[in-house]
Amino acid sequence: MAESVRRNIPLLPLRGLLVFPTMVLHLDVGRKKSVEALEHAMIDDHYILLAAQKEISIDEPIETDIYQIGTYAKVKQMLKLPNGTIRVLVEGLQRAKIEKYVANDAFIEVEMCTLPEDDEDNATENKALMRNVLQLFEQYIKLSKKVSAETLASVSDIAEPGRLADVIASHLPLKIVEKQQLLETTSVKERLLQVIDVLNNEKEVIGLEKKIGQRVKKSMERTQKEYYLREQMKAIQKELGDKEGKTGEVASLREQIDEANMPENVEEKALKELERYEKMPASSAESSVLRNYLDWLIQLPWVKETEDILDVNRAERILDEDHYGLEKVKERVIEYLAVQQLTKELKGPILCLAGPPGVGKTSLARSVARALNREFVRISLGGVRDEAEIRGHRRTYVGAMPGRIIQGMKKAGSVNPVFLLDEIDKMANDFRGDPAAALLEVLDPEQNHTFSDHYIEEPYDLSKVMFITTANNIMTIPGPLLDRMEIIQIAGYTEVEKQRIALDYLLPKQMKEHGLTKGTFQVKEEAILKVIRYYTREAGVRSLERQMATLCRKGAKMLVSGKKKRVVVTQNTIETMLGKKRFRYGLAEEQDQVGAATGLAYTTAGGDTLSIEVSVVPGKGKLILTGKLGDVMKESAQAAFSYIRSRSKELDIDPSFHEKNDIHIHVPEGATPKDGPSAGITMATALISALTGRVVKKEVGMTGEITLRGRVLPIGGLKEKSMSAHRAGLTTIIIPKENEKDLEDIPKSVREDLNYILVDHLDQVLKHALGEKK
């Protein structure tokens, strides 16, 4: 047993290297503190402590970065190289333990004591273990061929068991952690047993490597050399129990790609990605991303399309079955079918169904798909504010997927579906991009045959898709997007149409849902008319359907409770079932008024009537405007006021009226925002009536923009305004002369009940709207 040494000594930390006792080897030293430690050792007595670092990457190690057990060594030789590093020859002497670190700025200095080997082990047992170690080491050398035969000869001559274990360990491909474990083992017997374990493991690994290599070699006889790695992976998977690895899956994917009939460039991309997928380990994160991408390419319809049934009469019958009225839309679909029948190659049109809620825009699109015998897909764009919702995310992002357009095409399963983009007017934009701008490519017939989705990355043909969009207010749709669509306005329904819809569509549907039959439940036509007039106020029929559902529920309750065997709803029983009347039918003034005129307004929910009141009181000439009016409407009031001042003599008004009086213009329902120029002539008429004392005829409604010279300019939404006037019980409508062309869009039943007066100047308006002085 060697003598125990305790002393202060320079420490040389080693990176990626460990020196066992009795080992002699060269080291290259370049770090400043390490060089200082060596130079101090050479000046002193040539002794130094060698200890391994826990992490190779640390350049300036501290106490916690260095293992506590190292090797007490002697520096045999030191040589300075031209590049500034020092090459030293060291000889390991004994295991040593760092007791504590000594403060030293120049180099690392420690107090250490050497660790004597445990010699109390059984000598006979150690001898047996040495023989076992040598035998295993010999087998390892023969199998690995990484250690020379001369090494075996030199190792065989070693008589000390501890030294034998250390020398063999230094020749084995072990990690620093494993070598450190051997260095820290002072028991010779334990060290020999550890070396035996390592040799047995290495022997098994080399045997398995050879087995894999042989299997790979056999399967490579008919393949190229570069196929080697793939086959080796297959052999490893086979050894692990995965008999086929990815082979079966890849073959299946390749077959699906062939069957998908992709365009040449897309198929080429898919096969290229498949090759990458095949080479990639299953545990790789990118492997699942690639697989998902391939699935999308395979499942997208590239050529599959449904055959259109180009029967104009059949399509007309289906559209009439599903919807009452809406002649303009139906006519447009029939026209498309007729042209398709003649050309066979017409690109899908982009129709925009614009109108108030509840008029049947969405269900109409579904009927169009049924009439054409096409697949139907619907996506809602309400609240969409991210461009990626349309174009998809790039595959580099976690959880990336295609945009809604490509998702819809996959869902449709054909290249020519009817694709409904619902609520296109309710898109927004923010820092994530402008989805409306992304839709430009989708809805442009000149561009959409090469639509680009960020996820798919290859152009996709949307030219055969029939896009239908819906909107409540086309004013909020960006101009470039609106330009790509064919606008079809759906104004709403007349009372007669609503009555017909309720009888033929809504009531039968609700009766079926509530388990009622014609034998047990009936609603009279006059009762439905009363519901329309006094319990709903809308352009569409949603509220009407809810009221029909209420009647059905009440009827079902009566039948189930046994109160009645058959329920008949008449106009006299409506109030008992639905409660008190909610609305006043006919909003026209009950008598002629001074300073109050009825205007017609256009809203996103259809048309409405607007009462405009003017009050003239003594004051200093202020013009007061109330009723939550928008800027345009305020400007219309100013224009009317200025016109009246400029024509005060002709209108028989005191020229100084604006100096002595305050004029207050109010539009009731003050909580509702109002804007637009079409109330110009209504404000002017009410103002002149208040200043002259002449009454405004109660049956007259009006709409039109006014200029400072009294000209009446055209307005929009005449159809909706006419229907609101008809609903309110007005009989005479004053409209701008330039709107004469819009009269043909108004339903015949409404047009016949109203007397339209066409005007181009305010004088004509006053002639028909004002009566005698009160």
C-alpha positions in Angstrom: 0.0 0.0 0.0 1.4 3.4 -1.0 2.0 6.0 1.6 -0.8 8.6 2.1 0.2 12.1 1.0 -1.5 15.3 2.3 -0.4 18.7 0.9 -1.3 21.9 -0.9 -1.0 21.4 -4.7 -1.9 23.2 -8.0 -5.0 21.7 -9.7 -5.3 21.2 -13.5 -9.0 20.8 -14.5 -9.4 18.4 -17.5 -12.1 18.8 -20.2 -13.4 15.5 -21.8 -10.5 13.6 -20.4 -9.7 11.5 -17.2 -6.3 10.2 -16.1 -6.1 6.9 -14.1 -3.2 6.1 -11.8 -0.2 4.4 -13.6 -1.3 6.0 -16.9 1.3 8.0 -18.9 -0.1 10.4 -21.6 0.3 13.8 -23.3 -2.0 16.7 -22.5 -2.4 20.0 -24.4 -3.0 22.9 -22.0 -4.1 26.4 -23.2 -6.2 28.0 -20.5 -4.4 30.8 -18.6 -4.9 29.4 -15.1 -4.0 25.9 -16.2 -0.7 27.2 -17.7 0.0 29.0 -14.4 -0.7 25.8 -12.4 1.7 23.8 -14.6 4.5 26.4 -14.4 4.1 26.5 -10.6 4.3 22.7 -10.5 7.5 22.8 -12.6 9.2 25.4 -10.4 8.1 23.5 -7.2 8.5 19.7 -7.4 6.7 18.7 -10.6 3.6 17.3 -8.8 0.1 18.3 -9.8 -3.5 17.2 -9.2 -5.5 16.2 -12.3 -9.4 16.3 -11.9 -12.1 16.1 -14.6 -14.7 18.9 -15.2 -18.4 17.9 -15.0 -19.3 20.0 -18.1 -16.9 20.3 -21.1 -18.3 23.7 -22.2 -17.3 25.6 -19.0 -14.2 27.7 -19.7 -13.6 29.1 -16.2 -14.6 26.3 -13.8 -15.4 26.9 -10.1 -15.4 24.4 -7.2 -18.9 22.9 -8.0 -17.9 22.3 -11.7 -15.0 19.9 -10.8 -15.2 16.3 -9.5 -13.9 15.9 -6.0 -11.9 12.8 -6.7 -8.9 13.1 -9.1 -5.4 11.7 -9.8 -2.2 12.8 -8.0 0.3 13.0 -10.9 3.8 14.0 -11.8 4.8 16.2 -14.7 7.5 14.4 -16.7 8.0 16.8 -19.5 6.7 20.2 -20.7 7.0 21.8 -24.2 5.7 25.1 -25.4 4.1 24.9 -28.9 4.2 27.7 -31.5 0.4 28.4 -31.1 0.8 29.3 -27.4 -0.4 26.1 -25.9 1.7 23.8 -23.7 2.1 20.1 -24.3 2.9 18.1 -21.1 3.7 14.5 -20.4 2.1 13.4 -17.1 2.2 10.1 -15.1 -0.7 9.2 -12.8 0.4 8.1 -9.4 -2.5 7.7 -7.0 -6.2 8.5 -6.5 -6.6 11.7 -4.5 -9.4 13.6 -2.9 -9.8 17.5 -2.8 -10.2 18.4 0.9 -10.6 22.2 0.3 -9.8 25.0 -2.2 -7.1 27.4 -1.3 -7.5 31.1 -2.2 -5.2 31.8 -5.2 -5.9 34.3 -8.0 -3.2 33.0 -10.4 -4.3 29.4 -10.6 -6.5 26.9 -8.8 -4.8 25.6 -5.7 -6.3 22.9 -3.4 -5.5 21.0 -0.3 -5.6 17.3 -1.2 -4.9 13.9 0.4 -4.2 10.7 -1.6 -6.6 7.7 -1.2 -4.9 4.4 -0.6 -6.4 1.3 -2.3 -8.4 -1.1 -0.2 -6.0 -4.1 0.0 -8.0 -6.1 2.5 -9.8 -8.0 -0.3 -9.4 -11.8 -0.7 -6.3 -12.3 -2.9 -7.6 -15.6 -4.4 -10.9 -14.0 -5.3 -9.1 -11.0 -6.9 -6.9 -13.5 -8.9 -10.1 -15.2 -10.3 -11.6 -11.8 -11.1 -8.3 -10.7 -12.9 -8.5 -13.9 -15.1 -12.1 -13.2 -15.9 -11.3 -9.6 -16.8 -8.4 -10.6 -19.1 -10.5 -13.2 -20.8 -13.4 -10.8 -21.5 -10.9 -8.0 -22.6 -9.4 -10.5 -25.1 -12.8 -11.3 -26.5 -13.6 -7.6 -26.7 -10.4 -6.9 -28.7 -11.2 -9.7 -31.2 -14.8 -8.4 -31.7 -14.2 -4.7 -31.8 -10.7 -4.5 -33.5 -10.4 -1.0 -32.0 -7.6 -2.1 -29.6 -4.3 -3.6 -30.8 -3.1 -7.1 -29.9 0.1 -5.5 -28.4 -2.1 -3.8 -25.8 -3.4 -7.2 -24.7 0.1 -8.5 -24.3 1.1 -5.5 -22.2 -2.0 -5.7 -20.1 -1.5 -9.5 -19.5 1.8 -8.8 -17.7 0.2 -6.6 -15.0 0.2 -8.4 -11.6 -1.7 -5.8 -9.4 -5.5 -6.2 -9.7 -6.2 -2.5 -9.1 -3.7 -1.4 -11.8 -5.2 -4.0 -14.2 -8.7 -2.6 -13.7 -7.5 1.0 -14.3 -5.5 0.2 -17.5 -8.3 -1.8 -19.1 -10.9 0.9 -18.2 -8.7 3.5 -19.9 -8.9 1.5 -23.2 -12.7 1.2 -23.1 -15.1 3.6 -24.9 -16.7 4.9 -21.7 -18.2 8.3 -20.9 -16.4 10.6 -18.4 -19.1 9.9 -15.8 -18.6 6.2 -16.0 -14.8 6.5 -15.9 -15.1 8.9 -12.9 -17.2 6.2 -11.1 -14.4 3.7 -11.6 -11.8 6.3 -10.4 -13.9 6.9 -7.2 -14.1 3.2 -6.4 -11.2 2.5 -4.0 -12.1 -1.2 -3.5 -10.1 -3.3 -5.9 -12.7 -6.0 -6.0 -15.6 -3.6 -6.7 -13.5 -2.0 -9.5 -12.8 -5.4 -11.1 -16.5 -6.3 -11.0 -17.5 -3.0 -12.6 -15.0 -3.5 -15.4 -16.4 -7.0 -15.9 -19.9 -5.5 -16.3 -18.7 -2.9 -18.8 -16.9 -5.6 -20.9 -20.0 -7.8 -20.9 -22.2 -4.9 -22.0 -19.7 -3.9 -24.8 -19.5 -7.5 -26.0 -23.3 -7.6 -26.3 -23.5 -4.3 -28.1 -20.8 -5.3 -30.6 -22.5 -8.6 -31.2 -25.8 -6.8 -31.9 -24.1 -4.3 -34.2 -22.5 -7.2 -36.2 -25.9 -8.9 -36.4 -27.6 -5.8 -37.7 -24.7 -5.2 -40.1 -25.0 -8.8 -41.5 -28.8 -8.4 -42.0 -28.3 -5.1 -43.7 -25.6 -6.5 -46.0 -28.0 -9.3 -47.1 -30.8 -7.0 -47.9 -28.4 -4.6 -49.8 -27.5 -7.1 -52.5 -30.1 -5.6 -54.8 -29.9 -2.0 -53.7 -27.5 0.9 -54.0 -24.9 1.7 -51.3 -26.6 4.9 -50.2 -29.6 2.7 -49.2 -27.5 1.4 -46.4 -28.6 3.7 -43.6 -32.3 3.2 -44.3 -31.9 -0.6 -44.2 -29.9 -0.4 -41.0 -32.7 1.6 -39.5 -35.1 -1.1 -40.7 -33.0 -3.8 -39.1 -32.9 -1.9 -35.8 -36.7 -1.5 -35.8 -37.0 -5.2 -36.5 -34.7 -5.9 -33.5 -36.9 -3.7 -31.4 -40.0 -5.7 -32.4 -41.5 -3.3 -35.0 -41.5 -5.9 -37.8 -42.2 -3.6 -40.7 -41.2 -0.2 -39.4 -42.6 2.6 -41.7 -42.4 0.4 -44.8 -46.0 -0.6 -44.8 -47.3 2.9 -44.0 -45.1 4.6 -46.7 -46.2 2.1 -49.3 -49.9 2.8 -48.4 -49.3 6.6 -48.6 -47.5 6.2 -52.0 -50.5 4.3 -53.3 -52.9 7.0 -52.0 -50.9 9.7 -53.7 -51.1 7.8 -57.0 -54.9 7.5 -56.6 -55.4 11.2 -55.7 -54.8 12.3 -59.3 -52.9 15.4 -58.2 -51.5 17.8 -60.7 -47.9 16.9 -61.7 -46.2 19.6 -59.6 -48.3 18.7 -56.5 -47.6 15.0 -56.9 -43.9 15.7 -57.3 -44.0 17.7 -54.1 -46.0 15.0 -52.2 -43.5 12.2 -53.3 -40.6 14.4 -52.2 -42.1 15.0 -48.8 -42.9 11.3 -48.5 -39.2 10.4 -49.1 -38.3 12.8 -46.3 -40.9 11.3 -44.0 -39.6 7.8 -44.7 -36.1 8.7 -43.7 -37.2 10.6 -40.6 -37.3 8.8 -37.2 -40.9 8.3 -35.8 -40.0 10.0 -32.6 -39.1 13.3 -34.4 -41.5 16.2 -33.9 -41.3 17.0 -37.6 -42.4 13.5 -38.5 -46.0 14.1 -37.3 -46.1 17.5 -39.1 -45.0 15.9 -42.4 -47.6 13.1 -42.0 -50.3 15.6 -41.4 -49.3 17.6 -44.5 -49.3 14.5 -46.6 -52.8 13.6 -45.3 -54.1 17.0 -46.4 -52.6 16.7 -49.9 -54.2 13.3 -50.3 -57.6 14.2 -48.9 -58.1 17.4 -50.9 -60.2 17.0 -54.1 -57.9 17.8 -57.1 -60.0 16.5 -60.0 -63.1 14.8 -58.5 -66.3 16.8 -59.3 -70.0 16.2 -59.1 -72.0 16.2 -62.3 -74.4 19.2 -62.6 -78.0 18.4 -63.4 -78.6 21.1 -66.0 -82.3 20.9 -66.0 -83.7 24.4 -65.9 -87.3 23.3 -65.1 -86.2 21.0 -62.3 -84.0 23.7 -60.7 -86.9 26.2 -60.9 -89.2 23.7 -59.2 -86.7 23.0 -56.4 -86.2 26.7 -55.8 -89.9 27.4 -55.6 -90.4 24.4 -53.3 -87.9 25.9 -50.8 -88.6 29.6 -51.1 -91.5 31.8 -51.8 -90.8 35.0 -53.8 -87.2 36.1 -54.4 -87.7 36.0 -58.1 -84.5 37.9 -59.0 -82.2 35.4 -57.3 -84.0 32.5 -58.7 -83.8 34.0 -62.2 -80.1 34.5 -61.8 -79.5 30.9 -60.9 -81.7 29.7 -63.8 -79.6 32.0 -66.2 -76.4 30.4 -64.9 -77.8 26.9 -65.6 -78.9 27.9 -69.1 -75.5 29.3 -70.0 -73.8 26.3 -68.5 -75.9 24.0 -70.6 -74.8 25.8 -73.7 -71.1 26.3 -73.0 -70.2 23.5 -70.5 -67.2 25.6 -69.4 -68.6 28.6 -67.5 -66.5 29.7 -64.5 -68.3 29.7 -61.2 -70.0 33.2 -60.6 -69.6 35.0 -57.3 -73.1 36.1 -56.1 -73.6 38.3 -53.1 -77.1 38.1 -51.5 -77.5 41.4 -49.7 -80.4 42.1 -47.4 -81.7 42.3 -43.9 -81.6 39.4 -41.4 -84.2 36.6 -41.8 -85.0 37.0 -45.5 -83.6 33.5 -46.3 -80.1 34.3 -47.7 -78.3 31.3 -46.2 -81.1 28.8 -46.9 -81.4 30.1 -50.4 -77.7 29.2 -51.0 -78.4 25.6 -49.8 -81.3 25.4 -52.2 -79.1 26.5 -55.1 -76.7 23.6 -54.3 -79.6 21.2 -54.3 -80.9 22.6 -57.6 -77.5 22.2 -59.2 -76.9 18.8 -57.6 -73.7 20.0 -56.0 -72.1 19.6 -52.6 -72.8 22.5 -50.2 -70.2 24.1 -47.9 -70.8 27.0 -45.5 -68.3 29.0 -43.5 -69.1 32.0 -41.4 -66.8 35.1 -41.7 -68.5 37.0 -38.8 -65.7 38.4 -36.5 -62.9 36.9 -38.5 -59.9 39.2 -38.1 -56.9 37.0 -39.0 -55.6 36.6 -42.5 -54.5 33.1 -41.6 -58.2 32.1 -41.3 -58.4 32.5 -45.1 -54.9 31.6 -46.3 -53.8 29.2 -43.5 -50.7 29.1 -41.4 -47.2 28.3 -42.6 -46.1 24.8 -41.7 -43.2 26.2 -39.5 -45.8 27.2 -36.8 -46.8 24.8 -34.1 -50.4 23.5 -34.7 -50.4 24.9 -38.3 -53.3 24.1 -40.5 -54.9 25.2 -43.8 -57.2 28.2 -44.0 -61.0 27.9 -44.0 -61.2 27.8 -47.8 -59.1 24.7 -48.2 -60.8 23.1 -45.1 -64.1 23.7 -46.9 -62.9 22.1 -50.1 -61.8 19.0 -48.2 -65.1 18.9 -46.5 -66.9 19.2 -49.8 -64.9 16.4 -51.4 -65.4 17.9 -54.9 -63.8 20.7 -56.9 -67.2 22.3 -57.9 -69.3 22.8 -54.7 -71.6 25.6 -53.9 -69.4 27.5 -51.3 -71.3 29.9 -49.0 -69.2 32.7 -47.3 -71.7 33.9 -44.7 -71.7 37.4 -43.1 -68.9 38.7 -45.4 -69.7 42.3 -44.2 -68.8 41.4 -40.6 -65.1 40.8 -41.1 -62.6 42.9 -39.3 -58.9 43.5 -39.5 -56.1 44.1 -37.0 -52.3 43.5 -36.6 -52.8 39.9 -37.8 -53.7 41.1 -41.3 -56.7 41.9 -43.4 -58.9 38.8 -44.2 -60.9 40.9 -46.7 -57.8 41.5 -48.7 -57.0 37.8 -48.6 -60.4 37.0 -50.0 -59.7 39.1 -53.1 -57.8 36.2 -54.6 -60.5 33.7 -53.7 -63.3 35.7 -55.3 -61.5 36.9 -58.4 -62.4 34.7 -61.4 -59.1 35.7 -63.1 -56.9 34.6 -60.1 -58.7 31.9 -58.2 -57.6 29.1 -60.5 -54.2 29.4 -58.7 -55.3 30.1 -55.2 -52.3 29.9 -52.8 -52.7 28.6 -49.3 -49.7 29.1 -46.9 -50.0 25.6 -45.5 -50.6 23.6 -48.8 -47.9 25.8 -50.6 -49.1 24.6 -54.0 -51.6 26.4 -56.2 -55.2 25.1 -55.9 -57.9 25.6 -58.5 -61.1 27.3 -57.2 -62.4 28.4 -60.6 -65.1 25.7 -60.7 -66.5 26.6 -57.3 -69.8 28.6 -57.2 -69.2 31.1 -54.5 -72.2 32.7 -52.8 -71.7 35.4 -50.2 -74.3 37.0 -47.8 -74.3 40.4 -46.2 -76.7 42.6 -44.3 -75.0 45.9 -45.2 -72.8 46.1 -48.3 -71.6 49.5 -47.2 -69.1 47.9 -44.8 -67.6 45.6 -47.5 -64.3 47.0 -48.9 -64.6 48.4 -52.4 -62.2 46.1 -54.2 -63.9 43.0 -52.7 -67.4 44.3 -53.5 -66.2 44.9 -57.1 -65.6 41.2 -57.6 -69.1 40.2 -56.6 -72.5 40.4 -58.4 -74.9 42.1 -55.9 -78.4 40.7 -55.6 -80.5 42.8 -53.2 -83.2 40.9 -51.2 -85.3 43.7 -49.7 -87.6 41.7 -47.6 -91.2 40.5 -47.8 -94.6 42.2 -48.2 -97.5 41.3 -45.8 -99.0 39.1 -48.5 -95.7 37.3 -49.1 -95.2 36.8 -45.3 -98.7 35.4 -45.0 -98.0 32.9 -47.8 -94.6 32.0 -46.3 -96.1 31.4 -42.9 -98.9 29.2 -44.3 -96.8 27.2 -46.7 -93.4 27.0 -45.0 -93.1 28.2 -41.4 -96.3 26.8 -39.9 -96.0 23.2 -41.4 -92.4 23.1 -40.3 -93.2 24.1 -36.7 -96.2 21.8 -36.5 -94.0 18.9 -37.5 -91.4 19.9 -34.9 -94.1 20.1 -32.2 -95.9 16.9 -33.1 -99.1 18.5 -34.4 -101.2 17.5 -37.4 -103.8 19.4 -39.5 -106.5 17.4 -37.8 -105.6 18.7 -34.4 -104.2 22.1 -35.0 -105.1 24.9 -37.4 -104.2 28.6 -37.8 -106.5 30.8 -39.9 -105.1 33.2 -42.5 -106.6 36.3 -40.9 -104.9 35.2 -37.6 -101.5 35.0 -39.3 -102.1 38.5 -40.8 -102.8 39.8 -37.3 -99.5 38.2 -36.0 -97.6 39.8 -38.9 -99.1 43.3 -38.2 -99.2 43.4 -34.4 -96.5 41.0 -33.1 -93.7 41.4 -35.6 -91.9 44.3 -37.2 -89.1 43.0 -39.5 -88.1 42.7 -43.1 -87.5 38.9 -42.8 -89.6 36.2 -41.2 -87.5 35.1 -38.2 -89.7 36.7 -35.6 -92.8 35.4 -37.5 -91.4 31.9 -37.2 -90.8 32.3 -33.5 -94.5 33.4 -33.1 -95.6 30.4 -35.1 -93.6 28.2 -32.7 -95.2 29.9 -29.7 -98.7 29.2 -31.2 -97.7 25.6 -31.7 -96.5 25.2 -28.1 -99.6 26.8 -26.7 -101.7 24.5 -28.9 -99.7 21.4 -27.9 -100.2 22.3 -24.2 -104.0 22.6 -24.7 -104.1 19.2 -26.5 -102.0 17.3 -24.0 -103.8 18.8 -20.9 -107.1 17.5 -22.4 -108.7 21.0 -22.5 -109.4 20.7 -26.2 -109.3 17.9 -28.8 -108.7 20.3 -31.7 -107.2 23.8 -31.6 -108.2 26.4 -34.1 -106.3 29.7 -33.8 -108.4 32.7 -35.1 -107.8 36.5 -35.0 -110.0 36.6 -31.8 -107.9 34.1 -29.9 -104.5 35.5 -30.9 -104.3 37.9 -27.9 -105.0 35.1 -25.4 -102.2 33.0 -26.8 -99.6 35.7 -27.6 -100.5 38.4 -25.1 -101.1 42.1 -25.7 -100.3 43.6 -29.1 -96.6 44.6 -29.2 -96.7 47.0 -32.2 -99.1 49.6 -33.6 -100.0 48.8 -37.2 -99.9 51.8 -39.5 -97.5 54.4 -38.1 -98.8 57.2 -40.2 -100.0 60.3 -38.4 -103.7 60.1 -37.4 -104.3 63.7 -38.4 -102.5 66.5 -40.4 -99.8 68.1 -38.3 -97.9 71.4 -38.4 -94.1 71.0 -38.2 -94.2 67.2 -38.4 -93.3 65.3 -41.6 -92.9 61.5 -42.2 -89.6 60.5 -43.8 -88.6 57.1 -45.1 -85.3 55.5 -43.9 -83.2 52.6 -44.9 -81.7 50.3 -42.2 -79.8 47.0 -42.2 -83.0 45.4 -41.0 -85.0 46.7 -44.0 -86.9 50.0 -44.3 -88.5 52.1 -41.6 -90.6 55.3 -41.3 -89.1 58.3 -39.6 -91.1 61.1 -38.0 -89.3 64.5 -38.1 -90.6 67.2 -35.8 -89.8 71.0 -35.8 -90.5 73.5 -33.1 -90.1 77.3 -33.5 -89.7 79.3 -30.3 -88.6 82.9 -29.5 -84.9 83.1 -29.3 -81.7 84.3 -30.9 -81.6 82.2 -34.1 -80.1 78.9 -32.8 -80.6 75.8 -34.9 -80.8 72.9 -32.4 -80.6 69.3 -33.7 -81.5 66.3 -31.5 -82.2 62.6 -31.9 -78.7 61.1 -32.1 -78.1 62.3 -35.7 -75.0 61.6 -37.7 -72.9 64.2 -39.4 -74.5 63.8 -42.9 -78.0 64.2 -41.4 -76.9 67.3 -39.5 -75.5 68.8 -42.7 -78.9 68.0 -44.5 -80.7 70.1 -41.8 -78.2 73.0 -42.3 -78.7 72.8 -46.1 -82.5 72.9 -45.7 -82.3 75.8 -43.2 -80.1 77.8 -45.6 -82.4 77.1 -48.6 -85.4 78.4 -46.6 -83.5 81.6 -45.6 -82.6 82.2 -49.3 -86.2 81.6 -50.4 -88.1 83.2 -47.5 -90.1 85.7 -49.5 -91.3 83.2 -52.1 -92.3 80.8 -49.2 -94.2 83.6 -47.4 -91.9 83.5 -44.4 -90.6 86.5 -42.4 -87.0 87.1 -43.8 -85.8 87.9 -40.2 -87.2 84.7 -38.7 -83.7 83.3 -38.0 -82.9 86.4 -35.9 -86.0 86.3 -33.6 -86.5 82.5 -33.2 -84.7 79.4 -32.1 -85.5 76.4 -34.3 -85.4 72.9 -32.8 -85.4 69.9 -35.2 -85.9 66.5 -33.4 -86.1 63.0 -34.8 -87.8 60.7 -32.3 -86.4 57.4 -30.9 -83.5 59.4 -29.7 -81.5 56.3 -28.6 -81.3 55.0 -32.2 -78.4 56.4 -34.3 -79.5 58.0 -37.6 -77.5 59.2 -40.5 -77.8 59.7 -44.3 -78.7 62.5 -46.7 -82.2 61.2 -47.7 -84.0 63.0 -44.9 -83.2 66.4 -46.6 -86.6 67.1 -48.2 -88.4 65.8 -45.1 -86.6 68.2 -42.8 -87.1 71.1 -45.2 -90.9 70.3 -45.5 -91.3 70.0 -41.7 -89.3 73.3 -41.2 -91.4 75.2 -43.8 -94.6 73.8 -42.2 -93.6 75.1 -38.8 -92.6 78.5 -40.1 -95.7 79.0 -42.3 -98.3 77.2 -40.1 -99.3 75.0 -43.1 -100.1 71.4 -42.2 -98.2 68.4 -43.6 -100.6 65.8 -45.1 -100.7 62.7 -42.8 -100.8 60.2 -45.7 -97.7 61.5 -47.4 -94.2 60.0 -46.9 -91.1 61.4 -48.6 -87.4 60.7 -49.2 -84.7 62.6 -51.1 -81.6 64.6 -50.7 -81.8 68.4 -50.9 -79.3 70.9 -52.2 -78.9 74.6 -51.4 -80.8 75.5 -54.5 -83.7 73.2 -53.7 -82.9 70.4 -56.1 -83.9 66.9 -55.1 -81.2 64.3 -55.6 -81.7 60.5 -55.9 -81.4 58.1 -52.9 -80.9 54.4 -52.3 -83.0 51.6 -50.8 -86.3 52.7 -52.5 -87.7 49.2 -52.4 -87.1 48.9 -48.6 -88.5 52.4 -48.0 -91.6 51.7 -50.1 -92.3 48.5 -48.2 -92.0 50.3 -44.8 -94.4 53.1 -46.1 -96.8 50.4 -47.2 -96.5 48.7 -43.8 -97.1 52.1 -42.0 -100.3 52.8 -43.9 -99.1 55.7 -46.0 -100.7 56.1 -49.4 -98.6 58.8 -51.2 -94.8 58.6 -51.6 -92.7 61.6 -52.8 -89.5 60.4 -54.4 -86.7 61.9 -56.5 -87.4 61.8 -60.3 -84.1 60.1 -60.9 -85.3 57.1 -58.9 -88.0 56.3 -61.4 -85.9 53.5 -62.8 -86.1 51.7 -59.4 -89.8 51.4 -59.3 -89.8 48.2 -61.3 -88.0 46.5 -58.4 -90.9 47.1 -56.0 -93.3 44.3 -55.6 -96.5 44.7 -57.6 -98.8 44.5 -54.6 -97.0 47.4 -52.9 -96.7 49.5 -56.1 -100.4 49.2 -56.7 -101.3 50.5 -53.2 -99.0 53.5 -53.2 -99.2 56.7 -55.2 -95.6 57.7 -56.3 -95.0 61.4 -57.0 -91.7 62.1 -58.9 -90.1 65.4 -58.1 -86.8 67.2 -59.0 -87.3 70.4 -56.9 -88.5 71.2 -53.4 -91.3 73.4 -54.7 -92.9 70.3 -56.2 -92.5 68.5 -52.8 -94.3 71.4 -51.0 -97.1 71.5 -53.5 -98.0 67.8 -52.8 -97.0 67.6 -49.1 -98.4 70.8 -47.5 -102.1 71.6 -46.9 -103.8 74.8 -45.7 -102.8 76.9 -42.7 -104.1 75.5 -39.5 
